[in-house]
Amino acid sequence: MLAKAETLFQTLRYFSLKQIVFLLLRRVLPLGQLINSGQISDKDSVQSSGLVLLHTISNRKPKYKHGIFSFLNQSSDFSLDTNSFDWGCMTYPKLWRYNLHYFDWLKDSNVDHIEQASIIDSWIENNPMGKEDAWEPYTASLRIVNWVRYFGKRQELGLTVSNHWLASLAVQCRWLSKNMEYHIRANHLFKNWVALVIGSLYLDGCFSNSKIQRILTNFEQELVEQFTRDGGHYERSPMYHCIALEDLIDVYQSINEYLKVNGIVEKVTPNFKNQLSLLKSKLGRYIENGFDYLRAVTLIDGKISLMADSAFAIASEPSDLRFYWRQVKGLRGIDGHWLNNKPVFSKHLEKSGYVRKTTSQYDVLVNVGEPAPSYQPGHTHCDLFSFELVSNSHKENRLFVDTGVFQYGPGELRTACRKTSAHNTAQLESLEQHQIWGEFRVGARAHVTALNWESNKQSDTLEVSHDGFSRHYSGVIHRRFFEMSNSIITVSDEITAPRRQLKKIADPLTMTSRLHLGPEYFVSGFDEKGKRIHIQRRKDIAVAIRSDNVYIATISYDSECTIKKAKYFPEFGISVEIDCICFESHKKLPNSIVYSINFY
């Protein structure tokens, strides 16, 4: 009981007072009854402003086809009958049900408009205000934007947008404005404001101009808080950065098109028009900064890093986002070189906590940032000083991977994905860097106690340390040193403490440093005597003579080494078995492990 109380205290001590108040209200009041917005009938004067979002990013993988929904690599085992469809779907995971109510599948390019209209009608009829999943504020936020985008598409095609659709959309917007996620904040609250900006600009009669101006002001305040000076979203998750960046482009396009619609500008007061114009300009700067950041956390395989609770196939691809932004700005061409127009470079994202190093031999991204934001580190993993790496000889497959995330719901795999042992970093015994609990909670947490980054023509050096293990052994720190030349990376791990504290730790302790191989690679040569291992691609196994040019890399080390099996989760719901190289040293502190990766 005392341990649970301590964990709860360590978690809540970082919350704002407003967060705690709204968290308590959410626990006491049922969903949808925090503040009721009241119903709107078809007779109310709610109509489309004429706003049309001309550009969008279509789903690469269809999410709806022939009555079957497919989300998170799990397809429905039913064929949709809009007359008897159970929108509850309680046998499916909660995140899957959320996706059902997002209506993101409306961006599929192959769905019949009659079928789409029928499903919208079914949703309105079967999901009264406050119904679980359907009326979660985050779910409602995504649905509002997707409906606005789809209604505009219908208008462009000369198809009708019925009054009861607009009335339902207005109900959702008004309800959302009274049920904002102040208890969660972070990307949830940002998504709420994005939906209200777009919904209020699309619907004439839903909100007054003064109310819309307050919505714009609040959105801008959240924009400034949630994006760091180096362009990244402050939760430090590359996946959520992509999602938030697309939101910014959506809002930019909405404001741009709103101001261009015939008959609308005359209704806009000079102050309102000026506010919209200034916000549009500001958004443009944030979007460009956001792409600079995205370029830094996108490896040379063209995909985002999987650090900080990221997964593939959730957010739009970086190249799709860039193309979307160019469309909105009226530019032609794909701009395919923006990611990799500098083959050799180094970059330290100080505010976001990442270091990127690219040479002619490899591309590496190192995580050096603390849990962020402090009041909502829900997507934090125990991945301090972990890294992902691509060998330039095989750019399509990552050599060393972050193990990703299998699910957001409760379960062993959710916990396993967040542990220190799931990342390419060092661990003392079985201790965790952060006190992770629940699905999205962090109690006591590690702090970066030192960071020194130096870059020159010959090599870059990075020295970092954290105090995450000091909760168990007073004064203990993990220090990691990278030396990165053109073809060799040397990683030196040390776990130590001040001399006075070391005297109090009498017993030998086990230190482990791990490297998770991508699923396309395996350890093909193991020289225990020479302390060397060779890494090869699985598709090259058939090569008869193993010469140096067959190997991707050779790792030399100074400790005990074993190869164990681990799990890799590149997408939600996908589990792949991989090899994990484990370097171990068992002795009294101070203890150290050094290994060097030599690329061919």
Secondary structure, 3 states (H helix, E strand, C coil): CHHHHHHHHHHHCCCCHHHHHHHHHHHHCCCCCCCCCCCCCCCCCCEECCCCCCCCCCCCCCCEECCEEEECCEECCCCCCCCCCCCCCCCCCHHHHHHHHHCHHHHCCCCCHHHHHHHHHHHHHHCCCCCCCCCCHHHHHHHHHHHHHHHHHHHHCCCCCCHHHHHHHHHHHHHHHCCCCCCCCHHHHHHHHHHHHHHHHHEECCECHHHHHHHHHHHHHHHHHHECCCCCECCCCHHHHHHHHHHHHHHHHHHHHHHHCCCCHHHCCHHHHHHHHHHHHHHHHHHHHHHHHHHHCECCCCCECCCCCCCCCCCCCHHHHHHHHHHHCCCCCCCCCCCCCCCCEEEEECCCCEEEEECCCEEEEEECCCCCCCCCCCCCCCCCCCEEEEEHHHCCCEEECCCECCCCCCCHHHHHHHCHHHCCCEEECCCCCCCEECCCEECCCCCEEEEEEEECCCCEEEEEEECHHHHCCCCCEEEEEEEECCCEEEEEEEEECCHHHHCCCCCCEEEEEEEEECCCEEEEEEECCCCEEEEEEHHHCCCCCCCHHHEEEEEEECCEEEEEEEEEECCCCCCEEEEEEEEEEEECCCEEEEEEEEEC
